[in-house]
Amino acid sequence: MINRELLELRRAIKSRKPDFVRQESWRYVRVKENWRRPRGIDSKMRLQVKGWPAIVKVGYRGPRVARYLHPSGYRDVLIHNTDELSKLDPARDAARIASTVGARKRAQIVSKAKELGIKVLNP
């Protein structure tokens, strides 16, 4: 696997990040935990009062070098045709075939990627 150090760095920094939960999601069953920004004028969470959960801020973002990496360690690159495969570096990049590509062209892309030694994330 490539970029093992970057993935380990991303995992270590992510472990220090709090779990961001939607305000009052712990109180009501109807309110899911999916993050929504608190916007109320008297919201304790928006005001970042001590004792309330943390809100999403730019400082919690992951390291720039490890951003957009697939869990396999490759950079995830969207591919629409076989010509775009030639621009990839097999050591660093992995191809993800676009959802709009049909079965025939998808088969061509997979075979060309095998020739070039490029990993396809969704063959």
C-alpha positions in Angstrom: 0.0 0.0 0.0 1.3 3.5 -0.8 1.2 6.6 1.4 1.0 4.6 4.6 2.5 7.5 6.5 -0.1 9.9 5.2 -3.0 7.6 6.0 -1.6 7.1 9.5 -1.2 10.9 10.0 -4.8 11.4 8.8 -6.1 8.7 11.2 -4.2 10.2 14.1 -5.5 13.7 13.5 -9.1 12.4 12.9 -8.9 10.6 16.3 -8.5 14.0 18.1 -11.5 15.4 16.2 -14.8 15.4 18.2 -17.9 13.7 16.8 -20.0 16.6 15.5 -23.7 16.0 16.4 -26.8 18.0 15.6 -28.0 20.2 18.4 -30.6 18.5 20.7 -30.3 15.2 18.7 -29.6 13.4 22.0 -32.9 14.7 23.4 -35.4 13.9 20.6 -35.8 10.7 18.6 -37.1 12.6 15.6 -33.9 14.7 15.4 -31.1 12.6 13.8 -27.4 13.0 14.7 -26.5 14.2 11.1 -24.6 17.5 11.4 -26.6 20.7 10.9 -25.2 24.1 11.8 -27.0 25.7 14.9 -28.6 28.9 13.8 -30.9 30.0 16.6 -30.4 33.4 18.2 -30.3 32.0 21.7 -28.5 28.8 20.7 -25.9 27.8 23.4 -24.2 25.6 20.8 -23.9 28.4 18.3 -22.4 30.6 21.0 -20.0 27.8 21.9 -20.9 27.8 25.6 -18.8 25.5 27.8 -20.4 22.1 28.3 -22.1 22.0 24.9 -20.8 19.9 21.9 -18.2 21.4 19.6 -19.3 22.8 16.3 -17.6 22.3 12.9 -14.7 24.8 12.4 -12.0 25.0 9.8 -9.3 24.2 12.4 -10.5 20.6 12.5 -9.7 19.9 8.9 -7.4 17.1 8.0 -3.8 17.5 6.8 -3.5 18.9 3.2 -1.1 16.2 2.0 -3.5 13.4 3.1 -6.7 15.0 1.8 -8.7 13.3 -1.0 -6.8 10.0 -0.6 -8.7 6.7 -1.0 -8.4 4.4 2.0 -6.1 2.2 -0.1 -3.6 5.1 -0.2 -4.1 6.1 -3.8 -5.4 9.4 -5.1 -8.9 9.0 -6.4 -9.2 10.3 -10.0 -12.5 10.3 -11.9 -12.2 8.8 -15.4 -14.7 9.1 -18.4 -12.7 7.5 -21.2 -9.5 5.6 -22.0 -7.5 8.7 -23.0 -7.7 10.1 -19.5 -6.0 6.9 -18.2 -2.8 7.9 -19.9 -2.5 11.0 -17.7 -2.4 8.9 -14.5 0.6 7.8 -12.5 0.2 4.1 -11.7 2.3 4.5 -8.5 0.1 7.3 -7.1 -3.3 7.4 -8.8 -6.2 5.0 -8.9 -9.1 5.4 -11.4 -12.7 5.6 -10.5 -14.9 5.2 -13.6 -17.7 7.8 -13.8 -21.3 6.6 -13.3 -22.3 7.9 -16.7 -20.0 5.5 -18.5 -21.8 2.5 -20.2 -20.9 -1.2 -20.0 -19.0 -1.3 -23.3 -16.7 1.7 -22.6 -16.3 0.6 -19.0 -14.9 -2.8 -20.2 -12.5 -0.9 -22.5 -11.3 1.3 -19.6 -10.8 -1.7 -17.3 -8.7 -3.6 -19.9 -6.6 -0.5 -20.8 -6.0 0.1 -17.1 -4.8 -3.5 -16.6 -2.3 -2.9 -19.5 -1.1 0.3 -17.9 -1.0 -1.2 -14.4 -3.5 1.3 -13.0 -5.8 0.2 -10.2 -9.5 0.7 -10.9 -11.6 1.3 -7.7 -14.9 0.4 -9.2 -14.3 -2.1 -12.1 
